[in-house]
Every structure is written in C-alpha cells, then in structure tokens.
Amino acid sequence: MTGAGSGIGKAVSMALLKEGYGVVLAGRRAALLEQAVADGDPAKSSSLVVPTDVTDPESVARLFKTTQDAFGRLDLLFNNAGINVPAVPIDELTVEQWRSVVDVNLTGAFLCTRQAFSLMKNQTPRGGRIINNGSISAYVPRPNSAPYTATKHAITGLTRSTSLDGRKYDIACGQIDIGNAATEMTVRMARGVAQANGEVAVEPLVDLDHVAKAVVYMAGLPLEANVQFMTVMATKMPFIGRG
C-alpha cells in the first residue's frame, strides 16, 4: 500500500486490516505511517511500516524485499501514492513541477508494479492482484490540471497493459477512479473550485469509507474475476456532462 499515511491510503489500509489482511504501509513520512498503524492495528501484529520514496528504484526494491521477507508472498498491491501541484495555466508550469507529478504518480506506480509483478509471477501459489488508484481525471480534466490529468490518463494505460501482460501469470490488474473523496487534497472543494465555464463552484464530497469498501471488494475477488475499472464518486459532483 503506497501513500498509506493519510487520505485514501490510510482509509484503505485500515479497512484491509479489519478484514484480516497483513498490510505493509509505505509512504514518505514515517510518523504518519506509524500513527496509521496505531489507529488501525493496536497489536501491530498484521502490519508493517516501511518508509518509502516511490520515485527511487532502490527504495521501492527495498519495500518489496521487506514485504517478501516479512510475509513470504505478495497478494495485493494498491498503487495509491500521488501528488498534485497548484492549478496554473500550462504555460506557467515549471518543468520541475511537471516532473514531480510524473515521477510520483506515474513512474512511482510503474516501479511498484514492476516489483510486484516479479514477485507475483515467481511465488507459489503464483499470481496476485494490482489495483491502481486512477481518478475522475483519467477521463476528463479539470481546468489547469495538465500534469495530474496526464498522469492519470497514463495510469489507465498502465492498468490495461499490466492486466494484459499479467494474464498468463495469474496476475489481475484493475483501476479505481475516485471523484471528490473527502481527504486533505479535496478540502478546497468545500470552498469552491474553478469549473470549465470559468465559474467557481462548491462541490460535494464522498466519505472515504465508501472508497475503502470498494477497494476491499476489488481486492477480495478470486483471481479468476476482476473489476477492470470502477468509478466511485460524489453523486452530485460535476463529472457527467463535464467532458
């Protein structure tokens, strides 16, 4: 579980722990990871904290080696780590801002997928499941969101390719696209955000618990079944009709 210290990652980690999964929580901020474990696994018997930089191939390799050593196998990867940058016109974006989003949202997911794929392909029993956290932005953009939207469109390509390439190894890969889940990243929605027509409007949010339950459902399927794409969103958010 990447990006496990807060938001969607923490909520899904807590839900998986409640379902009896052994969960490895990965993220950049060790203190947040430790707090997440304290909130969801008081005995700390089913969880493991591994501070990880998903943009660093060596750090990612250590994460999966530690996972294998601790649990003996890997059945599920939730590629959840993601960042954004301030919403500005594309000509005002710096190259550094662009690269920072691509490095975390896309390259980070690739690095984790590569390691997970190798483990799942070679373990006994063979196989496993990879779930990628996409976004409503995997379908349509918000104004001034080029880096984030581009990476989320790319995640869909990574999902499809991984799903295809994993078939012969019993590796399933699906994607959950989330709209306006109530996290630190979406607090601004309650204050009003720019719309495609130039207006600023308050947007509704959806409780994180619903997202976590959706991921648990996807994760719990037998490998002969797969949710290829699922969208979980606030019913009244401006998505349908926006594209």
Secondary structure, DSSP 4 states (H G I P E B T S, - for coil): --STTSHHHHHHHHHHHHTT--EEEEES-HHHHHHHHHHH-TT-SSEEEEE--TT-HHHHHHHHHHHHHHHSS--EEEE----------GGG--HHHHHHHIIIIIIHHHHHHHHHHHHHHHSSS--EEEEEE--GGGTSPPTT-HHHHHHHHHHHHHHHHHHHHHGGGTEEEEEEEEESBSSGGGGGGGG-EE-TTS-EE----B-HHHHHHHHHHHHHS-TT----EEEEE-TTSS-TTT-
